[in-house]
Amino acid sequence: MAGLFLYALCGSLRKNSSNLALLEAIGAEARNGLGVEICTLIGDLPIFNPDHEGEVTPNAVLELAQKVRSADGLIISAPEYARGIPGGLKNALDWLVSRDELPHKPVMLVHASHRGDYALEALTEVLKTISVTLVDKAFFRINLLGKTPEQRRDILADRETRDMMRTHLETFITTIEFRAKFEV
Ligand SMILES: Cc1cc2nc3c(=O)[nH]c(=O)nc-3n(C[C@H](O)[C@H](O)[C@H](O)COP(=O)(O)O)c2cc1C
């Protein structure tokens, strides 16, 4: 796991986001030199416009693309908005669709609610369309919906929950390392 870098995309821009709390808790389980960084660029991206790709690609998009390129894998956690993917996250993915950073990139999807299956299904479909390597075995969900920050902290600090998060993270890392070793 030494030296690996995971980039985490949060579908919610809320400061007090439960999806962000989940991603932070996963990052806190990183061991042995594994780095987890949460993307802070999604809210800065302009609305996707194919006319603004290529040589006129906006700097914020180039910055995002560079981070994604340098990552050994992505972790994505997103709420459901109006039975769909949050616009900001979809916009970020749209900017990356025609580029070469995402295809075959290992992705771990997690979810911070017992609801939101429409968004999960749609996101899975989008990610498959972009040809990422979705590591299904690494998926897990924890219900943080409607919990206060204190309740969330308790849930995410629970030993069993932490063990579960670490096990799934290790599954993801093992898959990344296997794929790198055998170049699949
Ligand atoms: C505009 C809006 C639309 C929403 N639509 C849905 C929905 O269709 N289905 C659902 O399960 N939850 C829906 N929710 C609830 C959010 O998914 C839920 O509050 C989620 O935990 C927010 O994530 P966050 O804490 O990371 O910001 C919606 C919330 C907002 C603000």
The ligand as a Tripos MOL2 file, in Angstrom:
@<TRIPOS>MOLECULE
LIG
   31    33     1     0     0
SMALL
NO_CHARGES

@<TRIPOS>ATOM
      1 C1        -32.3350   19.4240   -3.4330 C.3       1 LIG1
      2 C2        -32.3360   18.0980   -2.7300 C.ar      1 LIG1
      3 C3        -32.9080   17.0010   -3.3420 C.ar      1 LIG1
      4 C4        -32.8940   15.7540   -2.7110 C.ar      1 LIG1
      5 N1        -33.4280   14.6910   -3.3520 N.ar      1 LIG1
      6 C5        -33.3700   13.4740   -2.7740 C.ar      1 LIG1
      7 C6        -33.8510   12.3200   -3.4490 C.ar      1 LIG1
      8 O1        -34.3360   12.3780   -4.5690 O.2       1 LIG1
      9 N2        -33.7350   11.1140   -2.8250 N.ar      1 LIG1
     10 C7        -33.1760   10.9860   -1.5810 C.ar      1 LIG1
     11 O2        -33.0760    9.8640   -1.0670 O.2       1 LIG1
     12 N3        -32.7100   12.0690   -0.9060 N.ar      1 LIG1
     13 C8        -32.7830   13.2880   -1.4790 C.ar      1 LIG1
     14 N4        -32.2740   14.3760   -0.8390 N.ar      1 LIG1
     15 C9        -31.6610   14.1850    0.4550 C.3       1 LIG1
     16 C10       -30.1450   14.0760    0.3480 C.3       1 LIG1
     17 O3        -29.7580   13.0340   -0.5180 O.3       1 LIG1
     18 C11       -29.5980   13.8040    1.7180 C.3       1 LIG1
     19 O4        -29.9280   14.8930    2.5460 O.3       1 LIG1
     20 C12       -28.1120   13.5850    1.7430 C.3       1 LIG1
     21 O5        -27.7640   12.9990    2.9590 O.3       1 LIG1
     22 C13       -27.3330   14.8630    1.6220 C.3       1 LIG1
     23 O6        -25.9590   14.5430    1.5870 O.3       1 LIG1
     24 P1        -24.9020   15.4640    2.3220 P.3       1 LIG1
     25 O7        -25.1680   15.3770    3.8090 O.co2     1 LIG1
     26 O8        -23.5790   14.8500    1.9640 O.co2     1 LIG1
     27 O9        -25.0340   16.8650    1.8130 O.co2     1 LIG1
     28 C14       -32.2880   15.6210   -1.4480 C.ar      1 LIG1
     29 C15       -31.7140   16.7420   -0.8360 C.ar      1 LIG1
     30 C16       -31.7070   17.9540   -1.4740 C.ar      1 LIG1
     31 C17       -31.0480   19.1410   -0.8110 C.3       1 LIG1
@<TRIPOS>BOND
     1     1     2 1
     2     2     3 ar
     3     2    30 ar
     4     3     4 ar
     5     4     5 ar
     6     4    28 ar
     7     5     6 ar
     8     6     7 ar
     9     6    13 1
    10     7     8 2
    11     7     9 ar
    12     9    10 ar
    13    10    11 2
    14    10    12 ar
    15    12    13 ar
    16    13    14 ar
    17    14    15 1
    18    14    28 ar
    19    15    16 1
    20    16    17 1
    21    16    18 1
    22    18    19 1
    23    18    20 1
    24    20    21 1
    25    20    22 1
    26    22    23 1
    27    23    24 1
    28    24    25 2
    29    24    26 1
    30    24    27 1
    31    28    29 ar
    32    29    30 ar
    33    30    31 1
@<TRIPOS>SUBSTRUCTURE
     1 LIG1         1 GROUP 0 **** ****
